[in-house]
Amino acid sequence: MASILVTFLALVAQAQTAPVIVIRAGHLFDSKSGKLLNNQVILLKEEKIIAVGAADAVQIPFDGFPSNFPLCFVLFFARKFVVWAV
């Protein structure tokens, strides 16, 4: 009985964690280097950036919530993301 309770509590705790939002950006402006990068992925959790990089280099969580912007430019400006459709 105790093992069932522990398993249940673990599942409840897991269900209450914030989802990871996966932003797939066709183009991402890197303000530090001044370069425009193609095919990038941004991972957000609880309004914080946890990873940014090339789509083939960033490990995307299985339960991530996807947002695809393949033809758009994504800019990070004034602590907010701006999506610009061409």
Backbone hydrogen bonds, N-H to C=O, Kabsch-Sander energy under -0.5 kcal/mol:
donor,donor_aa,acceptor,acceptor_aa,energy
5,L,1,M,-2.0
6,V,2,A,-2.3
7,T,3,S,-2.2
8,F,4,I,-2.6
9,L,5,L,-2.6
10,A,6,V,-2.1
11,L,7,T,-2.2
12,V,8,F,-2.4
13,A,9,L,-2.4
14,Q,10,A,-2.1
15,A,11,L,-2.2
16,Q,12,V,-1.4
17,T,14,Q,-0.9
21,I,19,P,-0.6
21,I,44,L,-2.9
22,V,20,V,-0.5
22,V,65,F,-2.7
23,I,21,I,-0.6
23,I,42,I,-3.0
24,R,22,V,-0.6
24,R,67,S,-2.8
25,A,23,I,-0.8
25,A,40,Q,-2.6
26,G,24,R,-0.5
26,G,69,F,-2.6
27,H,72,C,-1.3
28,L,37,L,-3.0
29,F,74,V,-2.1
30,D,28,L,-0.6
30,D,35,K,-3.1
31,S,29,F,-0.9
34,G,30,D,-2.2
35,K,30,D,-0.9
37,L,28,L,-3.1
37,L,35,K,-0.6
39,N,26,G,-2.1
40,Q,25,A,-2.4
41,V,53,G,-3.0
42,I,23,I,-2.4
43,L,51,A,-3.0
44,L,21,I,-2.5
45,K,48,K,-2.6
46,E,19,P,-0.5
48,K,45,K,-1.3
50,I,43,L,-3.0
50,I,48,K,-0.5
51,A,43,L,-1.2
53,G,41,V,-1.9
55,A,39,N,-2.4
57,A,54,A,-2.1
58,V,54,A,-1.7
60,I,58,V,-0.7
64,G,61,P,-1.6
65,F,20,V,-3.4
67,S,22,V,-2.7
69,F,24,R,-3.0
72,C,69,F,-1.2
73,F,84,W,-2.8
74,V,27,H,-2.7
75,L,73,F,-0.5
75,L,82,V,-2.9
77,F,75,L,-0.7
77,F,80,K,-3.2
80,K,77,F,-1.4
82,V,75,L,-3.1
84,W,73,F,-3.4
84,W,82,V,-0.6
85,A,83,V,-0.6
86,V,71,L,-0.7
